[in-house]
Amino acid sequence: MDVTPATFRAVTNDQAGARWLVLVIRLPGEPSRHRVAVWRELRKVGALSLGQGIWAVPDVPAFAEGVRRAVELTERAEGQAVTLQATGRDPEDAARFEALFTAARSEDWTEFLGDCGKFEEEIAKEIRISKFTLAELEEEEQSLERLRRWHRDLTARDVFGAPESAEARERLRQCQSVCEDYAERVFAALHQSEADQV
């Protein structure tokens, strides 16, 4: 998205809606690893890219640490970072900005939902082939923990409530249930194996 006066008007007007932090970042052209590091940090925290070197996040505590790290990385690379507080000039601007941010969170939730599906498919495959080992259970539990952490991170960033968040919460519950069922099958198989050896 190109930033023009028509698409983004950063003014301080508390009547226009949510407050935003707008980061204007300039980095040396080389080495590119500095640009990549800053870009990765800002993407990781869910910052909205408004154009080359311009990012925005809601001005809420959930984003403060990520903004601090991005500014620190910029300064370490001998670049410049300017952080501005902004709101929309009128309610339509504020709503448009909120919609852009929520659309980015929807993309994140969609990716999360896809990984929930992959997790469930993986466990279904292990059940289908009767792979009931402690090593496999541990691997699946680690995958579930990754999903839990990802869900917590996305929830913290989703300050306006993307429509997919409720479905994601339910899918995570389903993944937990599927993993618990698999754990019971693993323990039953191990106990059966021990009984067979007696």
C-alpha positions in Angstrom: 0.0 0.0 0.0 1.4 3.4 -1.0 1.1 6.1 1.7 -0.4 9.2 0.3 -2.4 12.0 1.9 -5.6 10.4 0.7 -4.9 7.0 2.3 -3.1 8.0 5.5 -3.4 11.2 7.4 -1.4 11.1 10.6 -2.7 13.8 13.0 -3.3 13.9 16.7 -7.1 13.9 17.2 -8.4 11.8 20.0 -12.0 12.0 18.6 -11.0 10.1 15.4 -10.5 6.7 17.1 -7.7 4.4 18.1 -4.2 5.7 18.6 -1.4 4.2 16.5 2.4 4.2 16.6 3.8 4.9 13.2 7.4 3.9 12.7 9.5 5.5 10.0 12.6 3.5 9.5 15.6 4.3 7.3 18.4 1.7 7.0 21.6 1.6 5.0 21.3 -0.3 1.7 24.0 -2.8 2.7 24.4 -5.2 4.3 20.8 -6.3 3.6 20.7 -8.5 6.8 19.9 -5.4 8.8 16.8 -4.6 6.7 15.8 -8.3 6.9 16.2 -8.4 10.7 14.1 -5.2 11.2 11.5 -6.5 8.8 11.3 -9.9 10.5 10.9 -8.3 13.9 8.1 -6.0 12.8 6.3 -8.9 11.0 6.7 -11.0 14.1 4.8 -8.5 16.2 2.2 -8.0 13.6 3.1 -4.5 12.4 1.2 -3.2 9.4 3.4 -2.2 6.5 2.3 1.1 5.0 5.0 1.4 2.4 8.8 1.1 2.2 10.2 1.7 5.7 6.8 2.8 7.2 5.0 0.6 9.7 2.2 1.0 12.1 0.8 -0.8 15.2 -2.0 0.1 17.6 -0.6 2.1 20.5 -1.2 -0.6 23.1 1.2 -2.4 25.5 1.2 -5.7 23.5 3.3 -4.0 20.8 5.6 -1.9 22.9 8.4 -4.6 23.2 8.4 -5.4 19.5 8.6 -1.7 18.6 11.5 -1.2 21.1 13.4 -4.2 19.5 12.8 -2.9 16.0 14.1 0.6 16.9 17.1 -1.0 18.7 17.9 -3.2 15.6 17.7 -0.1 13.4 20.0 2.0 15.6 22.5 -0.9 15.9 22.6 -1.0 12.1 23.4 2.7 12.1 19.9 3.5 10.7 17.3 6.0 11.8 14.0 5.3 13.4 11.3 7.8 14.2 8.2 6.8 16.1 5.1 8.9 15.9 1.7 8.8 17.6 -1.2 9.1 15.2 -4.9 8.8 14.8 -7.2 9.2 11.8 -8.2 12.7 10.8 -11.8 11.6 10.7 -13.8 8.4 11.6 -13.5 7.1 8.1 -9.7 7.2 8.2 -9.7 5.5 11.6 -12.1 2.8 10.3 -10.0 2.2 7.2 -6.8 1.8 9.2 -8.5 -0.5 11.6 -9.9 -2.6 8.7 -6.4 -2.9 7.2 -4.9 -4.0 10.5 -7.8 -6.5 11.0 -7.4 -7.9 7.5 -3.7 -8.6 8.3 -4.8 -10.4 11.5 -7.3 -12.4 9.5 -4.5 -13.6 7.3 -2.6 -14.7 10.4 -5.6 -16.5 11.8 -6.2 -18.3 8.4 -2.6 -19.5 8.5 -3.1 -20.7 12.1 -6.3 -22.6 11.1 -4.4 -24.3 8.3 -1.7 -25.5 10.7 -4.5 -26.8 13.0 -5.7 -28.8 10.1 -2.2 -30.2 9.4 -1.9 -31.1 13.1 -5.1 -33.0 13.1 -4.2 -34.8 9.8 -0.8 -35.8 11.2 -2.4 -37.4 14.3 -5.1 -39.1 12.1 -2.3 -40.6 10.1 -0.4 -41.9 13.1 -3.7 -43.5 14.4 -4.3 -45.0 10.9 -0.9 -46.6 10.8 -1.0 -47.6 14.5 2.1 -45.6 15.4 1.6 -45.4 19.2 5.0 -44.6 20.6 6.1 -42.2 23.3 8.5 -40.5 20.9 5.7 -39.7 18.5 3.4 -38.6 21.3 6.1 -36.2 22.6 6.5 -34.8 19.0 2.8 -34.2 18.7 2.7 -32.6 22.2 5.5 -30.2 21.1 3.5 -29.3 18.0 0.4 -28.7 20.1 2.5 -26.4 22.4 3.7 -24.5 19.4 0.0 -24.0 18.3 -0.8 -22.8 21.8 2.0 -20.2 21.8 1.1 -19.0 18.4 -2.6 -18.7 19.5 -1.5 -16.6 22.5 0.7 -14.3 20.3 -2.1 -13.9 17.7 -4.7 -13.2 20.4 -2.4 -10.5 21.9 -2.0 -8.8 18.5 -5.7 -9.1 17.4 -6.8 -5.9 19.3 -9.8 -5.3 17.1 -11.1 -8.9 17.0 -10.8 -10.4 13.6 -13.7 -12.6 12.7 -11.6 -15.8 12.5 -10.5 -15.6 16.1 -13.5 -17.4 17.5 -13.0 -20.3 15.0 -9.3 -20.4 15.9 -10.1 -20.7 19.6 -12.4 -23.6 18.9 -10.0 -25.3 16.5 -7.3 -25.1 19.2 -9.6 -26.8 21.6 -10.2 -29.5 19.0 -6.5 -30.0 18.5 -6.1 -30.4 22.3 -8.9 -33.0 22.3 -7.4 -34.9 19.4 -4.0 -34.9 21.1 -5.5 -36.2 24.4 -7.2 -39.0 22.5 -4.0 -39.9 20.8 -2.2 -39.9 24.2 -4.7 -42.3 25.6 -4.2 -44.6 22.6 -0.4 -44.5 23.1 -0.7 -45.4 26.8 -3.2 -48.1 26.1 -0.9 -49.6 23.4 2.1 -49.5 25.7 0.2 -51.2 28.6 -1.0 -53.8 26.2 2.5 -54.4 25.0 3.7 -54.7 28.6 0.9 -57.2 29.4 1.8 -59.3 26.3 5.4 -59.6 27.6 4.3 -60.9 31.0 
